[in-house]
Amino acid sequence: MSAPRLGIGIIGAGRVGAALGAALRAEGHAITGAYAVSAASRERAAALLPGTPLLGVHEIVERSEMVLLAVPDDQLPGLASGIASAGIAPGGQIFAHTSGRFGTAVLAPLERTGAAALALHPAMTFTGTPADLPRLIGCPVGITAKTSVLPIAQALVVEIGAEPVTIAEGDRPLYHAALAHGANHLVVLVDQSRELLRSVGIEEPGQYLRPLLGAALEESLRRGSDALTGPVMRGDAGTVAAHLEALAEADGSAAARRAPADAERTYRALARAALDRAGLDAHTAQQIAALLERGAPQPEEGER
């Protein structure tokens, strides 16, 4: 499966737009221009799309057979309607966006001008550097398009070595929530763990965590909740209580110890979710649930 060689314009030379533009150019497509406002975007375009002219939106649309809209989600509806209302889309073009949240309905104003609409969302975190290009090989790309133009979306994705996966229009928000929850919140969780370890004197917390987190990620991807280990899974209510007490103390002195001030809240929320998956007997589960609700037990007066 191959797509015809196209003149492709990039509106939004951010991390995603610049990397996809570079990948498409490597497959023989011509990049007609890039719209880049910030200094970082201009530098990125120079690095990943050398020689590409930096143009305005109107110029890019007028000179391109395909326009890639790689802008933040909330900007996409206004951009699509603005291009359509400006009367600069001649019809017969392809407009593709990279949002995970939206399908093609957001591009309806452009479809009414006679354009084809594609949604192409790579399930990958981009750095905006050449390192992104080999990572696209085998990367799933969530595509949404009408049946008549779906083969174009599939061909473009296959060309850059990625894997097209069709996502229904109505499923896009949940699809994107699943990816954002897994990837973005994983970063938050790991960052909290790093800072907690640093607060107790471990100088290279990332390296310390690597074997543990690497194994946990691989096993959870393979086995789901069957990969759960740790005190909740074992029903160790005393250990959970000790964790809560230590985290509350760390939160209370976060500035001095450089520990994250929100780690206790995150621990409670994720421990509750782990408890739902742990399959403990009712009595033990109730013990741990009560701990997570009320917090670590307070010491008696004589123990203070």
Buried (B, 14 or more C-beta within 10 A) or exposed (E): EEBEEBBBBBBBBBBBBBBBBBBBBEBEBBBBBBBBEEEEBBBBBBEBBEEBEBBEBEBBBBBBBBBBBBBEBEBBBEBBBEBBEEEBBEEEBBBBBBBBBBBBBBBEBBBEBEBBBBBBBBBBEBEBEEEBBEBBEEBBBBBBBEEEBBEBBBBBBBBBBBBBBEBEBEBBEEBBEEBEEEEEEEEEBBBBBBBBBBBEEBEEBBEBBEEEBEEBEEBBEEEEEEBBEBBBBBBBBEBBBEBBBBBBEBBEEBEEBEBBBEBBEBBBEBBBEBBEEBEBEEEBBEBBBEBBEEBBEEEEEEEE
